[in-house]
Amino acid sequence: GDGGAEVSGLDISSGINAEYGRDIPYDLMITYGDPCGDRDATEEIPKPVIRVALWPVHPSDELPLPEETPFRPAVCELSGHILLHDKAAYDSLTEEKILEILSLAALEKDKFQEMREAVPAAHDRG
């Protein structure tokens, strides 16, 4: 091919190695589909691409989630949906509560920034 997959493979590997080397758990999602971005209706249909999302998270067994949490953040992160346990959770859940629960799983801003800087550095050392 054109080498695009090889470059992406190096980038993914560098990102994983940077997080693994710092003992930070991460989620990795790989999907297949059309390239992102606008295209003119007269353009040729683009070739499908592989999209990769890699993001650092707190270990799920260390999250301070209350026993009655209506959903699990990891499921939301990987599926893109909020899967609720029952109708009572659906009836009582607010946007603020969703953001509060999801923020428990998110990495602190300083650690996230550290990871953003570490991934290109790891790739450059390649």
N, C-alpha and C positions, 0 to 999 in steps of 0.2 A: 504494500500500500504506500501511502504518501508519508508515513512516519508519524502521523498524528496520534495514532494509538500508542506508539512507543513513548512519545513525549508525555502523554497523559498517564501512562503506566508509571513512568519515573516520578511524575508529580504526586500521584496517589501513594506510591511507595515512600516517597520522602515525607509526606504528611503523616502517614501511619507510623513510620519510624520516629518522627519527631514526638508524636504523642506517646508512643510506646516507651521511648527512651526516658520520658519524664514521668512514667507510670500514671498517665492520665487516661481513663477510659474514654472511648469514643464510639459514636455510631457511624456506620458507613452504609450508604444507600446507593445502589447502582440501578439506573433505569435506562430504557431504550425508547427513542422517539424522534420527533422532528427537532431540528435545531431551533434555538430560541431566537427571537428577533423578527422584525418586520421584513416582508419581502413583497416585491411588486407582483401583481397578478400575472404579468407577462413573463416573469422569471420561470425557469425550469423548476420542477418540484425537487427540493433538496434531498440529498441522501440522508437517511436516518443517522442519528448520532447516539452515543452512549453518554449519559449524564451521571456525574458522580458527586455525591454530597458527603463530606467528612466533617464531623464536628465533635468537639470535646464535650464531655458531660461529667457530672458527678456520678460516682458509683451508686447504682440504684439501691443497694442494700444499706447505704449510708444516708439516704435522704430522710429528712425529718418529717415524713408524711404522717399525718394523723391516721389512726385506724379506720376512720370513716371516710377516707378520701374517695370521691366519686369516680375517679379515673386514675390511670397510671401514666405519668409523663412519658415514659419510654415508648408506650404504645402510640401516643400522639406524635412523638418525634418521628417514628418510623413509618406510620401509616398516613399521617397528615389528617387524621380524624380524631375527634374526641369520642371515645367509646365509653358510654356510661353503663354502670352496673344495673340500674333500675329506673323506673319512672319517677320515683321520689327525687333521685339525684337530678334528673332532667328538669323537674318542676322547680327545684330550689337553686340550681346552678346559675351564677351570674358571670358576666365577663370579668369582673374584678377577681372573683374566686378562681377562675380559670388561669388568669395571669399570675395570681399568687402561687398556685400549685406548680405551674410551668417554671416560674422563676426559681423554685427550690432546686430544680434539676439543672438549671443553667449554670455554667461556669462563671465565676466572678469576672468582672470586666478586666482587671489587671492580668488574671491568668489567661483569659481569652486573648488579650493583646499579646501576651508572651508567646502563645501558640501561633498566632498570626505571623509573628516575626521569626519563629523557629522553623516554620515549614519552608519558606524560601531559602533560609540558611542551610537547612539539611539538604535541600535539592542542589544548592551550589556546591556543597562538599561532595555530593553524589558519588 
